[in-house]
Amino acid sequence: MGNEHENYQAAQWNQFEILLERIKQGAKIEQDDILHQLGQYARKTNNPEDWNLLALGLQAASRFEQAVEIFDWLVQSLPENDVYRLSLATTYSQTGQFELCRYQLQKLIEHGSTEEFRQLGQEQLEGLERFLKQTEQDRLLRQLQLDSLRENIQSGQASVDNFQQLGHLLLQMHVRNREQSWLDEAISILEQGRQLFPDAVGILEYLARCYLSKDPYNRLEEVVNKLEKVAPDSEVLEILMGIDDNQSCEFQEQMRQRTHKLLELSQSKNPKLRTTALQELQKIVGMSPENPEYRGIYAFALGATGQYEAAIHQAELIADIAPETHEMHFNLGQIFWMCGDANRSRHHLELSLRYAKNEQQRQEVMAQIVDLSRRCRTNASKFCKPYPLRVSIFANKTKQWLKSLCSKHSKNKMRLPW
């Protein structure tokens, strides 16, 4: 009887592997159809293993944010299931959320149900650290490379290879750590190299990648035009030509799901998970520093965890670059209110009222302003609403803004693989 059951499970898994291959290789319409069927079956049975199969299918279709949602729910529901936790860690690594990947792998190492899985978690974590080059030896070697290349360039005797190598290293650091300072230095170095070597293909390609991340509307076009003249077969040009509005909006939606999931995780009762989620949000802001929506979600998460000064700092940065919209000013009003700054909260709520497009939006803002006035008069709590409702309103307003952003500025958010 046992052998029959094992044979049946093996046959079922073989069928699923065929479906996975069809998802990976098939057209989008076929992907959608298979995933729809998997989703229907999972909802019908509500069996964790069927939800797991749906998540694996989403993962195969590169719909990682949706896969994360299901894997995370499975891990919370069945924390003793090591397979689900390992799948969640893997999906985090595929989306570049390495801190969350590391967090889940450490959980597996510490609390895995078997020695086999604890050892597997250790091996996966060591592999992650090697990939990120986070060992002490790697850090020392990388710092030596950076120092040497910087010194060569400062001496005025640098070759074109020195500029390209340093630009490449700085871009790698930016992608791994998602800190704006690495990107700024890369742009500075590559622009300096371009002045000396105006036709160097490598320098132009790296500059195109930098500008695509930071300043696609002002500086990217000129570099791309130059690249088309000196290297029409450049791989970077092929990638740029492959970016269309549908891909941009799909990326926007994935990032919206990711940032809102991180906002949710930042409210976890687990202090380590809260810190990890905030670190990932900070990295997203570092990758897209001029995106007020990502920064707004980060500011809200900081304020919701009691880091009011840091939240206000982020809100002030947003106020300098934020578009004049109802949603953006409403969110800023929420952040300042949460942090106890009633004057600036009211200022942005009044601006939100000015830019409201319909009666429902006006009613929402008026309710907030009236509540703010009442609480200020009674010297009551500075919080505008019970916390869950505030998160819901903030997330909804951000979602509305992100939807409208797709058709206007979506290409600013695309990322090239390097």
MIMARDO-376587 format. One record per residue (C-alpha): residue number from 1; x negated, y, z negated. Coordinates in nm, 2 decimals, always signed. Each point is the difference from the previous one (the first is absolute). Layout:
<vexros>
<vexro num="NUM" x="X" y="Y" z="Z"/>
...
</vexros>
This chain:
<vexros>
<vexro num="1" x="+0.00" y="+0.00" z="+0.00"/>
<vexro num="2" x="-0.29" y="+0.23" z="-0.09"/>
<vexro num="3" x="-0.17" y="-0.06" z="+0.33"/>
<vexro num="4" x="+0.32" y="+0.07" z="+0.19"/>
<vexro num="5" x="+0.04" y="+0.34" z="-0.18"/>
<vexro num="6" x="-0.36" y="+0.09" z="+0.07"/>
<vexro num="7" x="+0.04" y="-0.10" z="+0.37"/>
<vexro num="8" x="+0.31" y="+0.22" z="+0.02"/>
<vexro num="9" x="-0.17" y="+0.30" z="-0.15"/>
<vexro num="10" x="-0.30" y="-0.05" z="+0.24"/>
<vexro num="11" x="+0.24" y="-0.01" z="+0.30"/>
<vexro num="12" x="+0.18" y="+0.31" z="-0.13"/>
<vexro num="13" x="-0.33" y="+0.18" z="-0.04"/>
<vexro num="14" x="-0.12" y="-0.10" z="+0.35"/>
<vexro num="15" x="+0.32" y="+0.15" z="+0.15"/>
<vexro num="16" x="-0.05" y="+0.32" z="-0.19"/>
<vexro num="17" x="-0.36" y="+0.02" z="+0.12"/>
<vexro num="18" x="+0.14" y="-0.02" z="+0.36"/>
<vexro num="19" x="+0.23" y="+0.29" z="-0.09"/>
<vexro num="20" x="-0.29" y="+0.20" z="-0.14"/>
<vexro num="21" x="-0.19" y="-0.05" z="+0.32"/>
<vexro num="22" x="+0.30" y="+0.12" z="+0.20"/>
<vexro num="23" x="+0.02" y="+0.31" z="-0.22"/>
<vexro num="24" x="-0.37" y="+0.08" z="+0.05"/>
<vexro num="25" x="+0.00" y="-0.06" z="+0.37"/>
<vexro num="26" x="+0.36" y="+0.09" z="+0.10"/>
<vexro num="27" x="+0.15" y="+0.33" z="+0.11"/>
<vexro num="28" x="+0.16" y="+0.23" z="-0.25"/>
<vexro num="29" x="+0.35" y="-0.12" z="+0.09"/>
<vexro num="30" x="-0.10" y="-0.36" z="-0.08"/>
<vexro num="31" x="-0.16" y="+0.11" z="-0.32"/>
<vexro num="32" x="+0.31" y="+0.18" z="-0.11"/>
<vexro num="33" x="+0.22" y="-0.30" z="+0.08"/>
<vexro num="34" x="-0.21" y="-0.24" z="-0.20"/>
<vexro num="35" x="-0.03" y="+0.23" z="-0.29"/>
<vexro num="36" x="+0.37" y="+0.07" z="+0.00"/>
<vexro num="37" x="+0.07" y="-0.38" z="-0.02"/>
<vexro num="38" x="-0.25" y="-0.05" z="-0.28"/>
<vexro num="39" x="+0.15" y="+0.30" z="-0.19"/>
<vexro num="40" x="+0.35" y="-0.13" z="+0.05"/>
<vexro num="41" x="-0.10" y="-0.35" z="-0.13"/>
<vexro num="42" x="-0.18" y="+0.15" z="-0.30"/>
<vexro num="43" x="+0.30" y="+0.21" z="-0.10"/>
<vexro num="44" x="+0.23" y="-0.30" z="+0.04"/>
<vexro num="45" x="-0.21" y="-0.23" z="-0.22"/>
<vexro num="46" x="-0.16" y="+0.26" z="-0.22"/>
<vexro num="47" x="-0.28" y="-0.26" z="-0.05"/>
<vexro num="48" x="-0.34" y="+0.16" z="-0.08"/>
<vexro num="49" x="-0.17" y="-0.23" z="+0.24"/>
<vexro num="50" x="+0.22" y="+0.12" z="+0.29"/>
<vexro num="51" x="-0.07" y="+0.36" z="-0.10"/>
<vexro num="52" x="-0.37" y="-0.10" z="+0.00"/>
<vexro num="53" x="+0.03" y="-0.13" z="+0.36"/>
<vexro num="54" x="+0.17" y="+0.33" z="+0.11"/>
<vexro num="55" x="-0.29" y="+0.20" z="-0.16"/>
<vexro num="56" x="-0.25" y="-0.22" z="+0.18"/>
<vexro num="57" x="+0.18" y="+0.07" z="+0.32"/>
<vexro num="58" x="+0.00" y="+0.37" z="-0.06"/>
<vexro num="59" x="-0.37" y="-0.02" z="-0.08"/>
<vexro num="60" x="-0.06" y="-0.18" z="+0.34"/>
<vexro num="61" x="+0.19" y="+0.28" z="+0.17"/>
<vexro num="62" x="-0.23" y="+0.26" z="-0.17"/>
<vexro num="63" x="+0.30" y="+0.14" z="-0.19"/>
<vexro num="64" x="-0.21" y="+0.00" z="-0.31"/>
<vexro num="65" x="+0.20" y="+0.25" z="-0.21"/>
<vexro num="66" x="+0.32" y="-0.21" z="+0.03"/>
<vexro num="67" x="-0.21" y="-0.31" z="-0.08"/>
<vexro num="68" x="-0.14" y="+0.17" z="-0.31"/>
<vexro num="69" x="+0.35" y="+0.08" z="-0.13"/>
<vexro num="70" x="+0.09" y="-0.37" z="+0.01"/>
<vexro num="71" x="-0.33" y="-0.14" z="-0.13"/>
<vexro num="72" x="+0.01" y="+0.26" z="-0.29"/>
<vexro num="73" x="+0.36" y="-0.10" z="-0.09"/>
<vexro num="74" x="-0.11" y="-0.37" z="+0.01"/>
<vexro num="75" x="-0.30" y="+0.06" z="-0.22"/>
<vexro num="76" x="+0.22" y="+0.20" z="-0.25"/>
<vexro num="77" x="+0.27" y="-0.27" z="+0.00"/>
<vexro num="78" x="-0.25" y="-0.30" z="-0.01"/>
<vexro num="79" x="-0.33" y="+0.13" z="-0.15"/>
<vexro num="80" x="-0.12" y="-0.35" z="-0.05"/>
<vexro num="81" x="+0.01" y="-0.08" z="+0.38"/>
<vexro num="82" x="-0.36" y="+0.05" z="+0.11"/>
<vexro num="83" x="+0.08" y="-0.03" z="+0.37"/>
<vexro num="84" x="+0.23" y="+0.30" z="+0.00"/>
<vexro num="85" x="-0.26" y="+0.21" z="-0.19"/>
<vexro num="86" x="-0.28" y="-0.10" z="+0.24"/>
<vexro num="87" x="+0.23" y="+0.09" z="+0.30"/>
<vexro num="88" x="+0.07" y="+0.34" z="-0.16"/>
<vexro num="89" x="-0.37" y="+0.06" z="-0.05"/>
<vexro num="90" x="-0.07" y="-0.10" z="+0.36"/>
<vexro num="91" x="+0.27" y="+0.24" z="+0.13"/>
<vexro num="92" x="-0.14" y="+0.29" z="-0.20"/>
<vexro num="93" x="-0.34" y="-0.07" z="+0.15"/>
<vexro num="94" x="+0.15" y="+0.00" z="+0.35"/>
<vexro num="95" x="+0.14" y="+0.35" z="-0.06"/>
<vexro num="96" x="-0.32" y="+0.14" z="-0.15"/>
<vexro num="97" x="+0.14" y="+0.02" z="-0.35"/>
<vexro num="98" x="-0.31" y="-0.15" z="-0.15"/>
<vexro num="99" x="+0.05" y="+0.12" z="-0.36"/>
<vexro num="100" x="+0.34" y="-0.18" z="-0.01"/>
<vexro num="101" x="-0.16" y="-0.31" z="+0.17"/>
<vexro num="102" x="-0.27" y="+0.00" z="-0.27"/>
<vexro num="103" x="+0.26" y="+0.04" z="-0.27"/>
<vexro num="104" x="+0.20" y="-0.31" z="+0.11"/>
<vexro num="105" x="-0.32" y="-0.21" z="+0.05"/>
<vexro num="106" x="-0.11" y="+0.08" z="-0.35"/>
<vexro num="107" x="+0.34" y="-0.10" z="-0.13"/>
<vexro num="108" x="-0.04" y="-0.33" z="+0.19"/>
<vexro num="109" x="-0.35" y="-0.05" z="-0.15"/>
<vexro num="110" x="+0.12" y="+0.07" z="-0.35"/>
<vexro num="111" x="+0.35" y="-0.17" z="+0.00"/>
<vexro num="112" x="-0.01" y="-0.25" z="+0.29"/>
<vexro num="113" x="+0.19" y="-0.32" z="-0.08"/>
<vexro num="114" x="-0.28" y="-0.23" z="+0.11"/>
<vexro num="115" x="-0.37" y="+0.01" z="+0.01"/>
<vexro num="116" x="+0.01" y="-0.03" z="+0.38"/>
<vexro num="117" x="+0.20" y="+0.32" z="+0.04"/>
<vexro num="118" x="-0.21" y="+0.18" z="-0.26"/>
<vexro num="119" x="-0.31" y="-0.09" z="+0.20"/>
<vexro num="120" x="+0.16" y="+0.09" z="+0.33"/>
<vexro num="121" x="+0.09" y="+0.34" z="-0.15"/>
<vexro num="122" x="-0.36" y="+0.05" z="-0.10"/>
<vexro num="123" x="-0.13" y="-0.09" z="+0.35"/>
<vexro num="124" x="+0.25" y="+0.23" z="+0.16"/>
<vexro num="125" x="-0.10" y="+0.29" z="-0.23"/>
<vexro num="126" x="-0.37" y="-0.06" z="+0.07"/>
<vexro num="127" x="+0.08" y="+0.00" z="+0.38"/>
<vexro num="128" x="+0.19" y="+0.33" z="-0.04"/>
<vexro num="129" x="-0.29" y="+0.16" z="-0.18"/>
<vexro num="130" x="-0.24" y="-0.12" z="+0.27"/>
<vexro num="131" x="+0.23" y="+0.14" z="+0.27"/>
<vexro num="132" x="+0.02" y="+0.33" z="-0.18"/>
<vexro num="133" x="-0.37" y="-0.02" z="-0.08"/>
<vexro num="134" x="+0.06" y="+0.08" z="-0.37"/>
<vexro num="135" x="-0.28" y="-0.21" z="-0.14"/>
<vexro num="136" x="-0.27" y="+0.20" z="-0.17"/>
<vexro num="137" x="-0.26" y="-0.10" z="+0.26"/>
<vexro num="138" x="+0.23" y="+0.11" z="+0.28"/>
<vexro num="139" x="+0.06" y="+0.34" z="-0.17"/>
<vexro num="140" x="-0.37" y="+0.06" z="-0.04"/>
<vexro num="141" x="-0.08" y="-0.10" z="+0.36"/>
<vexro num="142" x="+0.28" y="+0.22" z="+0.13"/>
<vexro num="143" x="-0.11" y="+0.30" z="-0.21"/>
<vexro num="144" x="-0.36" y="-0.05" z="+0.13"/>
<vexro num="145" x="+0.13" y="+0.00" z="+0.36"/>
<vexro num="146" x="+0.21" y="+0.31" z="-0.06"/>
<vexro num="147" x="-0.29" y="+0.19" z="-0.17"/>
<vexro num="148" x="-0.24" y="-0.10" z="+0.28"/>
<vexro num="149" x="+0.22" y="+0.11" z="+0.28"/>
<vexro num="150" x="+0.10" y="+0.32" z="-0.17"/>
<vexro num="151" x="-0.37" y="+0.08" z="-0.06"/>
<vexro num="152" x="-0.08" y="-0.07" z="+0.37"/>
<vexro num="153" x="+0.27" y="+0.24" z="+0.12"/>
<vexro num="154" x="-0.10" y="+0.27" z="-0.25"/>
<vexro num="155" x="-0.36" y="-0.02" z="+0.12"/>
<vexro num="156" x="+0.11" y="+0.10" z="+0.35"/>
<vexro num="157" x="-0.17" y="-0.30" z="+0.16"/>
<vexro num="158" x="+0.31" y="-0.23" z="+0.02"/>
<vexro num="159" x="+0.08" y="-0.21" z="+0.30"/>
<vexro num="160" x="+0.35" y="-0.04" z="+0.15"/>
<vexro num="161" x="+0.00" y="-0.35" z="-0.17"/>
<vexro num="162" x="-0.05" y="+0.16" z="-0.34"/>
<vexro num="163" x="+0.31" y="+0.22" z="+0.05"/>
<vexro num="164" x="+0.21" y="-0.29" z="+0.12"/>
<vexro num="165" x="-0.12" y="-0.24" z="-0.27"/>
<vexro num="166" x="+0.07" y="+0.26" z="-0.28"/>
<vexro num="167" x="+0.34" y="+0.08" z="+0.16"/>
<vexro num="168" x="+0.09" y="-0.37" z="+0.01"/>
<vexro num="169" x="-0.10" y="-0.05" z="-0.37"/>
<vexro num="170" x="+0.20" y="+0.30" z="-0.12"/>
<vexro num="171" x="+0.30" y="-0.11" z="+0.19"/>
<vexro num="172" x="-0.03" y="-0.35" z="-0.15"/>
<vexro num="173" x="-0.01" y="+0.16" z="-0.35"/>
<vexro num="174" x="+0.30" y="+0.21" z="+0.08"/>
<vexro num="175" x="+0.20" y="-0.31" z="+0.12"/>
<vexro num="176" x="-0.10" y="-0.21" z="-0.30"/>
<vexro num="177" x="+0.04" y="+0.27" z="-0.27"/>
<vexro num="178" x="+0.25" y="+0.22" z="+0.18"/>
<vexro num="179" x="-0.16" y="+0.31" z="-0.14"/>
<vexro num="180" x="+0.01" y="+0.33" z="+0.20"/>
<vexro num="181" x="-0.36" y="+0.10" z="-0.08"/>
<vexro num="182" x="-0.14" y="-0.29" z="+0.21"/>
<vexro num="183" x="+0.21" y="+0.11" z="+0.30"/>
<vexro num="184" x="-0.10" y="+0.36" z="-0.04"/>
<vexro num="185" x="-0.37" y="-0.09" z="-0.01"/>
<vexro num="186" x="+0.04" y="-0.23" z="+0.30"/>
<vexro num="187" x="+0.16" y="+0.29" z="+0.20"/>
<vexro num="188" x="-0.27" y="+0.24" z="-0.10"/>
<vexro num="189" x="-0.29" y="-0.24" z="+0.09"/>
<vexro num="190" x="+0.16" y="-0.10" z="+0.33"/>
<vexro num="191" x="+0.07" y="+0.36" z="+0.10"/>
<vexro num="192" x="-0.36" y="+0.08" z="-0.07"/>
<vexro num="193" x="-0.12" y="-0.30" z="+0.20"/>
<vexro num="194" x="+0.23" y="+0.11" z="+0.29"/>
<vexro num="195" x="-0.17" y="+0.34" z="+0.02"/>
<vexro num="196" x="-0.33" y="-0.18" z="+0.06"/>
<vexro num="197" x="+0.13" y="-0.29" z="+0.21"/>
<vexro num="198" x="+0.31" y="+0.13" z="+0.17"/>
<vexro num="199" x="+0.04" y="-0.31" z="+0.23"/>
<vexro num="200" x="-0.06" y="-0.27" z="-0.26"/>
<vexro num="201" x="+0.28" y="-0.24" z="+0.04"/>
<vexro num="202" x="-0.03" y="-0.15" z="-0.36"/>
<vexro num="203" x="+0.02" y="+0.35" z="-0.16"/>
<vexro num="204" x="+0.31" y="+0.09" z="+0.21"/>
<vexro num="205" x="+0.17" y="-0.33" z="-0.08"/>
<vexro num="206" x="-0.05" y="+0.04" z="-0.37"/>
<vexro num="207" x="+0.11" y="+0.36" z="+0.01"/>
<vexro num="208" x="+0.32" y="-0.10" z="+0.18"/>
<vexro num="209" x="+0.07" y="-0.25" z="-0.28"/>
<vexro num="210" x="-0.06" y="+0.27" z="-0.26"/>
<vexro num="211" x="+0.22" y="+0.26" z="+0.17"/>
<vexro num="212" x="+0.27" y="-0.26" z="+0.05"/>
<vexro num="213" x="+0.01" y="-0.04" z="-0.38"/>
<vexro num="214" x="-0.03" y="+0.37" z="-0.10"/>
<vexro num="215" x="+0.07" y="+0.25" z="+0.28"/>
<vexro num="216" x="+0.16" y="-0.16" z="+0.31"/>
<vexro num="217" x="+0.17" y="+0.31" z="+0.12"/>
<vexro num="218" x="-0.29" y="+0.25" z="+0.00"/>
<vexro num="219" x="-0.32" y="-0.19" z="+0.08"/>
<vexro num="220" x="+0.08" y="-0.35" z="+0.13"/>
<vexro num="221" x="+0.11" y="+0.09" z="+0.35"/>
<vexro num="222" x="-0.33" y="+0.18" z="+0.09"/>
<vexro num="223" x="-0.21" y="-0.29" z="-0.12"/>
<vexro num="224" x="+0.22" y="-0.25" z="+0.19"/>
<vexro num="225" x="-0.03" y="+0.20" z="+0.32"/>
<vexro num="226" x="-0.38" y="+0.00" z="-0.04"/>
<vexro num="227" x="+0.00" y="-0.37" z="-0.07"/>
<vexro num="228" x="+0.20" y="-0.07" z="+0.32"/>
<vexro num="229" x="-0.27" y="+0.17" z="+0.20"/>
<vexro num="230" x="-0.31" y="-0.17" z="-0.15"/>
<vexro num="231" x="+0.15" y="-0.34" z="-0.09"/>
<vexro num="232" x="+0.33" y="-0.07" z="+0.18"/>
<vexro num="233" x="-0.01" y="-0.37" z="-0.11"/>
<vexro num="234" x="-0.04" y="+0.09" z="-0.37"/>
<vexro num="235" x="+0.19" y="-0.24" z="-0.23"/>
<vexro num="236" x="+0.12" y="+0.30" z="-0.21"/>
<vexro num="237" x="+0.18" y="+0.15" z="+0.31"/>
<vexro num="238" x="+0.17" y="-0.34" z="+0.05"/>
<vexro num="239" x="+0.13" y="+0.00" z="-0.36"/>
<vexro num="240" x="+0.11" y="+0.37" z="+0.02"/>
<vexro num="241" x="+0.20" y="-0.08" z="+0.32"/>
<vexro num="242" x="+0.16" y="-0.29" z="-0.17"/>
<vexro num="243" x="+0.15" y="+0.22" z="-0.27"/>
<vexro num="244" x="+0.36" y="+0.08" z="+0.08"/>
<vexro num="245" x="+0.29" y="+0.16" z="-0.20"/>
<vexro num="246" x="+0.16" y="-0.34" z="-0.08"/>
<vexro num="247" x="-0.32" y="-0.12" z="-0.16"/>
<vexro num="248" x="-0.05" y="+0.33" z="-0.18"/>
<vexro num="249" x="+0.35" y="-0.02" z="-0.15"/>
<vexro num="250" x="-0.04" y="-0.37" z="-0.09"/>
<vexro num="251" x="-0.32" y="+0.10" z="-0.18"/>
<vexro num="252" x="+0.18" y="+0.28" z="-0.18"/>
<vexro num="253" x="+0.27" y="-0.24" z="-0.12"/>
<vexro num="254" x="-0.26" y="-0.24" z="-0.13"/>
<vexro num="255" x="-0.18" y="+0.28" z="-0.19"/>
<vexro num="256" x="+0.33" y="+0.12" z="-0.14"/>
<vexro num="257" x="+0.07" y="-0.35" z="-0.13"/>
<vexro num="258" x="-0.35" y="-0.02" z="-0.14"/>
<vexro num="259" x="+0.00" y="+0.33" z="-0.18"/>
<vexro num="260" x="+0.34" y="-0.06" z="-0.15"/>
<vexro num="261" x="-0.10" y="-0.34" z="-0.12"/>
<vexro num="262" x="-0.31" y="+0.15" z="-0.16"/>
<vexro num="263" x="+0.21" y="+0.26" z="-0.17"/>
<vexro num="264" x="+0.21" y="-0.28" z="-0.14"/>
<vexro num="265" x="-0.31" y="-0.19" z="-0.12"/>
<vexro num="266" x="-0.14" y="+0.32" z="-0.16"/>
<vexro num="267" x="+0.30" y="-0.03" z="-0.25"/>
<vexro num="268" x="-0.10" y="-0.36" z="-0.10"/>
<vexro num="269" x="-0.02" y="-0.08" z="-0.37"/>
<vexro num="270" x="-0.34" y="-0.15" z="+0.07"/>
<vexro num="271" x="-0.26" y="+0.28" z="-0.04"/>
<vexro num="272" x="-0.25" y="-0.17" z="+0.23"/>
<vexro num="273" x="+0.26" y="-0.03" z="+0.28"/>
<vexro num="274" x="+0.10" y="+0.36" z="-0.05"/>
<vexro num="275" x="-0.36" y="+0.12" z="+0.03"/>
<vexro num="276" x="-0.05" y="-0.22" z="+0.31"/>
<vexro num="277" x="+0.31" y="+0.13" z="+0.17"/>
<vexro num="278" x="-0.11" y="+0.36" z="-0.06"/>
<vexro num="279" x="-0.34" y="-0.08" z="+0.14"/>
<vexro num="280" x="+0.15" y="-0.13" z="+0.32"/>
<vexro num="281" x="+0.22" y="+0.31" z="+0.03"/>
<vexro num="282" x="-0.30" y="+0.22" z="-0.05"/>
<vexro num="283" x="-0.18" y="-0.19" z="+0.28"/>
<vexro num="284" x="+0.29" y="+0.05" z="+0.24"/>
<vexro num="285" x="-0.01" y="+0.37" z="-0.08"/>
<vexro num="286" x="-0.37" y="+0.00" z="+0.07"/>
<vexro num="287" x="+0.06" y="-0.16" z="+0.34"/>
<vexro num="288" x="+0.27" y="+0.25" z="+0.09"/>
<vexro num="289" x="-0.08" y="+0.31" z="-0.20"/>
<vexro num="290" x="+0.22" y="+0.23" z="+0.21"/>
<vexro num="291" x="+0.31" y="-0.22" z="-0.04"/>
<vexro num="292" x="+0.22" y="+0.17" z="-0.26"/>
<vexro num="293" x="+0.23" y="-0.30" z="-0.03"/>
<vexro num="294" x="-0.27" y="-0.24" z="-0.12"/>
<vexro num="295" x="-0.14" y="+0.26" z="-0.23"/>
<vexro num="296" x="+0.35" y="+0.08" z="-0.14"/>
<vexro num="297" x="+0.05" y="-0.37" z="-0.09"/>
<vexro num="298" x="-0.34" y="-0.01" z="-0.17"/>
<vexro num="299" x="+0.09" y="+0.32" z="-0.19"/>
<vexro num="300" x="+0.33" y="-0.15" z="-0.11"/>
<vexro num="301" x="-0.17" y="-0.32" z="-0.11"/>
<vexro num="302" x="-0.25" y="+0.20" z="-0.20"/>
<vexro num="303" x="+0.27" y="+0.20" z="-0.17"/>
<vexro num="304" x="+0.21" y="-0.30" z="-0.08"/>
<vexro num="305" x="-0.30" y="-0.16" z="-0.18"/>
<vexro num="306" x="-0.05" y="+0.31" z="-0.21"/>
<vexro num="307" x="-0.30" y="+0.14" z="+0.19"/>
<vexro num="308" x="+0.16" y="+0.34" z="+0.04"/>
<vexro num="309" x="-0.31" y="+0.21" z="+0.07"/>
<vexro num="310" x="-0.11" y="-0.23" z="+0.28"/>
<vexro num="311" x="+0.36" y="+0.00" z="+0.14"/>
<vexro num="312" x="+0.02" y="+0.38" z="+0.00"/>
<vexro num="313" x="-0.33" y="+0.02" z="+0.18"/>
<vexro num="314" x="+0.13" y="-0.23" z="+0.27"/>
<vexro num="315" x="+0.33" y="+0.20" z="+0.02"/>
<vexro num="316" x="-0.20" y="+0.32" z="+0.04"/>
<vexro num="317" x="-0.19" y="-0.15" z="+0.29"/>
<vexro num="318" x="+0.33" y="-0.11" z="+0.16"/>
<vexro num="319" x="+0.15" y="+0.35" z="-0.04"/>
<vexro num="320" x="-0.29" y="+0.14" z="+0.21"/>
<vexro num="321" x="+0.07" y="-0.24" z="+0.29"/>
<vexro num="322" x="+0.36" y="-0.11" z="-0.04"/>
<vexro num="323" x="+0.24" y="+0.07" z="+0.29"/>
<vexro num="324" x="+0.30" y="+0.22" z="-0.08"/>
<vexro num="325" x="+0.26" y="-0.27" z="-0.04"/>
<vexro num="326" x="+0.28" y="-0.08" z="-0.25"/>
<vexro num="327" x="-0.15" y="-0.34" z="-0.08"/>
<vexro num="328" x="-0.35" y="+0.12" z="-0.06"/>
<vexro num="329" x="+0.10" y="+0.29" z="-0.23"/>
<vexro num="330" x="+0.24" y="-0.22" z="-0.18"/>
<vexro num="331" x="-0.27" y="-0.25" z="-0.08"/>
<vexro num="332" x="-0.24" y="+0.27" z="-0.11"/>
<vexro num="333" x="+0.27" y="+0.13" z="-0.23"/>
<vexro num="334" x="+0.03" y="-0.35" z="-0.15"/>
<vexro num="335" x="-0.37" y="-0.03" z="-0.05"/>
<vexro num="336" x="-0.04" y="+0.34" z="-0.17"/>
<vexro num="337" x="+0.30" y="-0.06" z="-0.22"/>
<vexro num="338" x="-0.13" y="-0.34" z="-0.11"/>
<vexro num="339" x="-0.33" y="+0.17" z="-0.10"/>
<vexro num="340" x="+0.18" y="+0.27" z="-0.20"/>
<vexro num="341" x="-0.05" y="+0.30" z="+0.23"/>
<vexro num="342" x="+0.36" y="+0.12" z="+0.02"/>
<vexro num="343" x="-0.08" y="+0.33" z="+0.18"/>
<vexro num="344" x="-0.17" y="-0.17" z="+0.30"/>
<vexro num="345" x="+0.26" y="-0.27" z="+0.00"/>
<vexro num="346" x="+0.28" y="+0.25" z="+0.03"/>
<vexro num="347" x="-0.20" y="+0.18" z="+0.28"/>
<vexro num="348" x="-0.02" y="-0.31" z="+0.21"/>
<vexro num="349" x="+0.35" y="-0.10" z="-0.07"/>
<vexro num="350" x="+0.12" y="+0.34" z="+0.12"/>
<vexro num="351" x="-0.20" y="-0.05" z="+0.31"/>
<vexro num="352" x="+0.15" y="-0.34" z="+0.04"/>
<vexro num="353" x="+0.34" y="+0.15" z="-0.02"/>
<vexro num="354" x="-0.09" y="+0.26" z="+0.26"/>
<vexro num="355" x="-0.10" y="-0.28" z="+0.25"/>
<vexro num="356" x="+0.29" y="-0.23" z="-0.08"/>
<vexro num="357" x="+0.17" y="-0.12" z="+0.32"/>
<vexro num="358" x="+0.33" y="-0.11" z="-0.13"/>
<vexro num="359" x="+0.24" y="+0.03" z="-0.30"/>
<vexro num="360" x="-0.12" y="-0.33" z="-0.16"/>
<vexro num="361" x="-0.36" y="+0.13" z="-0.01"/>
<vexro num="362" x="+0.11" y="+0.33" z="-0.15"/>
<vexro num="363" x="+0.21" y="-0.17" z="-0.27"/>
<vexro num="364" x="-0.31" y="-0.22" z="-0.09"/>
<vexro num="365" x="-0.22" y="+0.30" z="-0.05"/>
<vexro num="366" x="+0.26" y="+0.21" z="-0.18"/>
<vexro num="367" x="+0.05" y="-0.29" z="-0.25"/>
<vexro num="368" x="-0.37" y="+0.00" z="-0.06"/>
<vexro num="369" x="-0.02" y="+0.38" z="-0.05"/>
<vexro num="370" x="+0.29" y="+0.00" z="-0.24"/>
<vexro num="371" x="-0.15" y="-0.28" z="-0.20"/>
<vexro num="372" x="-0.33" y="+0.17" z="-0.01"/>
<vexro num="373" x="+0.16" y="+0.33" z="-0.12"/>
<vexro num="374" x="+0.19" y="-0.19" z="-0.27"/>
<vexro num="375" x="-0.30" y="-0.19" z="-0.13"/>
<vexro num="376" x="-0.21" y="+0.32" z="+0.00"/>
<vexro num="377" x="+0.27" y="+0.18" z="-0.21"/>
<vexro num="378" x="+0.02" y="-0.29" z="-0.25"/>
<vexro num="379" x="-0.37" y="-0.06" z="+0.00"/>
<vexro num="380" x="+0.08" y="-0.37" z="+0.06"/>
<vexro num="381" x="-0.20" y="-0.26" z="+0.18"/>
<vexro num="382" x="-0.19" y="+0.12" z="+0.31"/>
<vexro num="383" x="+0.11" y="-0.30" z="+0.20"/>
<vexro num="384" x="+0.27" y="+0.08" z="+0.25"/>
<vexro num="385" x="+0.17" y="-0.34" z="+0.01"/>
<vexro num="386" x="-0.04" y="-0.35" z="-0.15"/>
<vexro num="387" x="-0.32" y="-0.14" z="+0.16"/>
<vexro num="388" x="+0.15" y="-0.27" z="+0.23"/>
<vexro num="389" x="+0.22" y="+0.26" z="+0.17"/>
<vexro num="390" x="-0.28" y="+0.24" z="+0.05"/>
<vexro num="391" x="-0.20" y="-0.27" z="+0.18"/>
<vexro num="392" x="+0.29" y="-0.09" z="+0.21"/>
<vexro num="393" x="+0.06" y="+0.36" z="+0.11"/>
<vexro num="394" x="-0.36" y="+0.07" z="+0.06"/>
<vexro num="395" x="-0.04" y="-0.32" z="+0.21"/>
<vexro num="396" x="+0.31" y="+0.08" z="+0.20"/>
<vexro num="397" x="-0.11" y="+0.36" z="+0.08"/>
<vexro num="398" x="-0.35" y="-0.13" z="+0.10"/>
<vexro num="399" x="+0.16" y="-0.26" z="+0.22"/>
<vexro num="400" x="+0.21" y="+0.26" z="+0.18"/>
<vexro num="401" x="-0.31" y="+0.21" z="+0.07"/>
<vexro num="402" x="-0.21" y="-0.29" z="+0.12"/>
<vexro num="403" x="+0.27" y="-0.10" z="+0.25"/>
<vexro num="404" x="+0.00" y="+0.34" z="+0.16"/>
<vexro num="405" x="-0.38" y="+0.01" z="+0.00"/>
<vexro num="406" x="-0.02" y="-0.30" z="+0.24"/>
<vexro num="407" x="+0.11" y="+0.19" z="+0.31"/>
<vexro num="408" x="-0.21" y="+0.31" z="-0.08"/>
<vexro num="409" x="-0.34" y="-0.08" z="-0.15"/>
<vexro num="410" x="-0.03" y="-0.38" z="-0.01"/>
<vexro num="411" x="-0.33" y="-0.03" z="+0.18"/>
<vexro num="412" x="-0.18" y="+0.17" z="-0.28"/>
<vexro num="413" x="+0.06" y="-0.31" z="-0.22"/>
<vexro num="414" x="-0.14" y="-0.26" z="+0.23"/>
<vexro num="415" x="-0.32" y="-0.18" z="-0.10"/>
<vexro num="416" x="-0.26" y="-0.16" z="+0.22"/>
<vexro num="417" x="-0.17" y="-0.33" z="-0.11"/>
<vexro num="418" x="-0.37" y="+0.04" z="-0.04"/>
</vexros>
